[in-house]
Amino acid sequence: MASLNLTSITPQPTGFTWNNNSYRNPTIFIPRKRHVSVTLATSSPETNSPTTTEKPEIELEFIGPNPGNDGSYPVDKAKAISGEKLLRNIMLDNKIELYAAYGKVMNCGGGGSCGTCIVEIVDGKDLLNERTNTERRYLKKKPESWRLACQTIVGNKENSGKVVVQRLPQWKNA
């Protein structure tokens, strides 16, 4: 049950006097507070058991561009609610390197106008949105698996699964 308290203000005139046929004190209204209490009741078919629907989650693995000393590529992991974030934001939120040296300084901030946030989708392409017109323009001569992280929505609010992303694919095998 919810309770709501309201305060209403009612103007109250004060006295006035006439002196020599001239109006000396204009009527002054002094507000007087009057408390009003309203109680609202809502009925719910399931009052004792709250319904919490779990949102589908996407697991992400980010493969580094260069192998480590042991020859294996480093892998960073993250999770995201399906359909709620761009790949770029997930990477930045989890402090996963997205940009090469030039891109760190000269990126457009996620506006899709520079092409510095290129990633390669190794697995889970079906869990992402289709390429946008911006991506088609910047990536027209690149493999279909390459995407702009700032244009890539992870999930569609209904699906769940795993996406594997190669960071900085242009550096791979360089």
C-alpha positions as CSV (number, residue, x, y, z in Angstrom):
1,M,0.0,0.0,0.0
2,A,1.4,3.4,-0.9
3,S,0.7,6.6,0.9
4,L,0.9,10.1,-0.5
5,N,0.8,13.3,1.5
6,L,-0.3,16.5,-0.2
7,T,-0.3,20.1,1.2
8,S,-2.9,22.6,-0.1
9,I,-2.6,26.3,0.4
10,T,-5.8,28.3,1.0
11,P,-5.6,32.1,0.7
12,Q,-6.9,34.0,3.8
13,P,-7.7,37.7,3.5
14,T,-6.6,40.0,6.3
15,G,-8.4,43.1,7.3
16,F,-8.2,46.4,5.6
17,T,-9.0,49.9,6.7
18,W,-10.3,53.0,5.0
19,N,-8.9,56.4,6.0
20,N,-10.1,59.6,4.4
21,N,-11.8,57.7,1.7
22,S,-8.6,56.2,0.5
23,Y,-7.7,52.6,0.6
24,R,-4.7,52.4,2.8
25,N,-4.0,48.6,3.3
26,P,-4.6,46.4,0.3
27,T,-6.0,43.0,1.0
28,I,-3.1,40.7,1.8
29,F,-3.5,37.0,1.3
30,I,-1.6,34.9,3.8
31,P,-1.5,31.2,2.8
32,R,-2.7,28.7,5.4
33,K,-1.5,25.1,5.1
34,R,-4.0,22.4,5.1
35,H,-2.7,18.8,5.1
36,V,-4.4,16.3,3.0
37,S,-3.5,12.6,3.1
38,V,-4.3,10.2,0.3
39,T,-3.8,6.5,0.5
40,L,-3.6,4.4,-2.6
41,A,-4.0,0.7,-2.7
42,T,-3.0,-1.5,-5.6
43,S,-4.1,-5.1,-6.1
44,S,-1.7,-7.6,-7.7
45,P,-2.6,-11.2,-8.5
46,E,0.8,-12.3,-7.1
47,T,1.3,-10.1,-4.1
48,N,3.7,-12.4,-2.2
49,S,6.0,-13.5,-5.1
50,P,7.7,-10.7,-7.1
51,T,8.1,-11.6,-10.7
52,T,11.7,-11.0,-11.9
53,T,12.4,-11.9,-15.5
54,E,16.0,-12.6,-16.1
55,K,17.3,-10.8,-19.2
56,P,19.3,-12.9,-21.7
57,E,23.0,-12.5,-21.5
58,I,25.8,-12.5,-24.1
59,E,29.2,-13.8,-23.2
60,L,32.1,-12.2,-25.0
61,E,35.7,-13.2,-25.5
62,F,38.2,-10.7,-26.9
63,I,41.3,-12.2,-28.5
64,G,44.4,-9.9,-28.4
65,P,46.1,-8.9,-31.6
66,N,49.6,-10.2,-30.8
67,P,50.6,-13.5,-29.2
68,G,52.2,-13.5,-25.7
69,N,55.7,-15.0,-24.9
70,D,54.2,-18.5,-24.8
71,G,52.8,-18.1,-28.4
72,S,49.1,-18.0,-27.3
73,Y,46.9,-15.0,-27.8
74,P,45.6,-13.3,-24.7
75,V,41.9,-13.5,-24.1
76,D,39.7,-11.0,-22.2
77,K,36.2,-11.9,-21.2
78,A,33.1,-9.8,-20.5
79,K,29.3,-10.3,-20.2
80,A,26.5,-8.0,-21.4
81,I,22.7,-8.0,-21.4
82,S,21.5,-8.9,-24.8
83,G,20.5,-5.9,-27.0
84,E,21.4,-3.2,-24.5
85,K,25.0,-2.0,-25.5
86,L,27.3,-1.4,-28.4
87,L,30.4,-3.6,-28.6
88,R,32.5,-0.4,-28.3
89,N,30.9,0.5,-24.9
90,I,31.3,-3.0,-23.6
91,M,35.0,-3.0,-24.4
92,L,35.6,0.4,-22.9
93,D,33.5,-0.4,-19.8
94,N,35.6,-3.5,-19.2
95,K,38.9,-1.7,-20.0
96,I,39.6,-3.9,-23.0
97,E,41.9,-2.4,-25.6
98,L,39.9,-1.3,-28.6
99,Y,42.1,1.2,-30.5
100,A,45.5,1.1,-32.0
101,A,47.9,4.0,-31.2
102,Y,46.4,6.3,-33.8
103,G,42.8,5.4,-32.8
104,K,43.5,6.2,-29.2
105,V,44.1,9.8,-30.1
106,M,42.1,10.3,-33.3
107,N,38.9,8.3,-32.7
108,C,35.4,9.9,-33.2
109,G,34.1,8.9,-29.9
110,G,31.7,6.3,-31.2
111,G,30.0,8.4,-33.9
112,G,30.9,6.0,-36.8
113,S,32.9,8.6,-38.7
114,C,36.5,7.5,-38.4
115,G,36.7,3.7,-38.8
116,T,39.3,3.2,-36.1
117,C,37.3,0.7,-33.9
118,I,37.6,-2.2,-36.4
119,V,37.1,-5.7,-34.9
120,E,36.7,-9.2,-36.4
121,I,33.8,-11.4,-35.3
122,V,35.4,-14.9,-35.1
123,D,32.2,-16.6,-33.7
124,G,28.7,-15.6,-32.9
125,K,28.0,-13.3,-35.8
126,D,24.3,-14.3,-35.6
127,L,24.1,-12.7,-32.1
128,L,24.9,-9.2,-33.5
129,N,22.9,-6.7,-35.6
130,E,23.4,-6.5,-39.3
131,R,26.0,-4.2,-40.8
132,T,24.9,-0.6,-40.8
133,N,25.2,1.7,-43.8
134,T,28.2,3.4,-42.0
135,E,29.9,0.0,-41.8
136,R,29.2,-0.8,-45.4
137,R,30.8,2.5,-46.4
138,Y,34.0,2.0,-44.2
139,L,34.4,-1.7,-44.6
140,K,33.3,-2.3,-48.2
141,K,36.7,-3.8,-49.2
142,K,37.2,-5.7,-45.9
143,P,36.0,-9.2,-45.0
144,E,32.4,-9.7,-44.0
145,S,33.5,-10.7,-40.5
146,W,35.0,-7.3,-39.8
147,R,32.8,-4.8,-38.0
148,L,33.0,-1.3,-36.4
149,A,32.6,-1.7,-32.7
150,C,30.7,1.6,-32.4
151,Q,28.0,0.3,-34.8
152,T,27.7,-3.2,-33.5
153,I,24.8,-4.0,-31.1
154,V,25.5,-7.1,-29.0
155,G,22.3,-9.2,-29.0
156,N,18.7,-8.4,-29.7
157,K,17.1,-8.4,-26.2
158,E,15.9,-12.0,-26.8
159,N,18.9,-14.1,-27.7
160,S,21.8,-15.3,-25.6
161,G,25.1,-17.0,-26.4
162,K,28.8,-16.4,-27.0
163,V,30.6,-14.0,-29.3
164,V,34.3,-14.2,-30.0
165,V,35.9,-11.0,-31.1
166,Q,39.4,-10.5,-32.6
167,R,40.7,-7.1,-31.5
168,L,42.7,-5.1,-34.0
169,P,42.4,-7.6,-36.9
170,Q,44.5,-5.4,-39.1
171,W,47.5,-6.2,-36.8
172,K,47.0,-9.9,-36.8
173,N,50.0,-11.8,-38.2
174,A,51.8,-8.4,-38.6
